[in-house]
Amino acid sequence: ISNKKNVQIIGKYEEKNLHFLVENHAPDVALFLNQVPETFSYTLSYCLMVGLWPIVTDIGAPAERVRSAQFGTVVPLEIEAADIIRAIVNTTTKNRTNFPKIPLIHLPNNLRDYGYE
């Protein structure tokens, strides 16, 4: 665990502990600063489900999902650190109320559905 005033990096976690970590640490935002496209993000699903404001770079499925949900902030892929900080400050939960709870999207098991399990 690394704690630098208002940023805390907790390292690896197990999915079963995710709810406890969010409740215990009460984060304002979740950052997804991907530099390569992703096809899906279970952590983003969790953020949307519990109303934790995601900030994602404009690449891949996470950016598409944030736009579709109309919940979260999409920042340019090539963003400067100062602009990331501005995005965090502009979207903190301290400045917002009544975050919607967006239900978790359950996807089919693609490996099983295509006969690979």
N, C-alpha and C positions, 0 to 999 in steps of 0.2 A: 504494500500500500504506500502510495506517495501522496502527500498532502501539502500543497503549496497554496496557502491562504484560501482561495475560492475555486481551485481546480483540484480534483482528486482523481487519481488514476488507481483503480483497484485491481487491474490485471485480469487474468482469466477468471471465468465464473462458470458454474454449471447452470443449465437452463432452470432446474428446479429451484435455484436460489435467486432467480432474477427478480421475482416479485418482492422478496425480502430486501434485496439491494436497493430497488427503487423506493420502497417505503422507507427504509432506513436512511438513505442518503438524500432523498427528496430533491433530485436534480431539476433544474429549470428547463434544460433542453438536452437533446441527444444529437450528437454530431456524427454524420456519416460522410466523411470526406474522401470518398472513393475516387481513385484515379483511373480505374478500369471499370467497365460495365459489369453489373451483376444482374442475374436473371430473377432473383428474389432475395429478400432479406427477412428472416424470421424475427430478428431483433427490431426491425422497422415495424413489423406486424404487431409486436408487443407494444411498442411506443404508441402506435395508433390506437390499440385496444384500450390502453390505460390513459390516453389523453396527454402523453408526454410529447411536447412539441419537437418534431424532428427538423434538423437542418441538413439537407442533402446536396451533394454536388450534382450538377446537371448532366448526368450520364446514367444510362441503364434504367432498369425497372424501378429502383427506389425513387428516382425523380418523376417517373411516370405515375407511380402510385401516389406520391404526395400531391401532384397536380390533380389527379383524379379525385382524391379525397378532399381536396381544397382545405387541407390541414397540414401545415408545415411550411418551411421555407426552402426554395430551390435557389442555390447560388451557382454562379458560373463555375465551370470546371477549373479554369485557370484563375483562381481567386487569390488575392494577396491576404496575408495574415490580418492586416488591419481591417479589411473588409469582412473577414470571418468574425472578428470581434464585434464589429458594428452589427452584423446579422444576429449575433447572440444577444447583444444589448437590446436591440429592437424587438426581439421576440421572447424575452424571458417571461416566465409565468407570473412574475411579480407585476408585470404590466398588462396582464390579461386575466380574464375571469371566465368562468363557465366553459372550460374546454369540453368539446363534445367527446363522448366515448364512442369510438368507431369499432364495430365488432371485428374480431380476428377473422381473417379470411382463411378458410380451410381448403387447401388444394389437394387434389388426388395424389396418391403415391405414384409418381411417374414410372419408377422402375418396375413396380408391381404391375401397373396398368399396361406396360409394354412387354410383360412376360420375362423380365430379367431377374426376378426374385424367385 
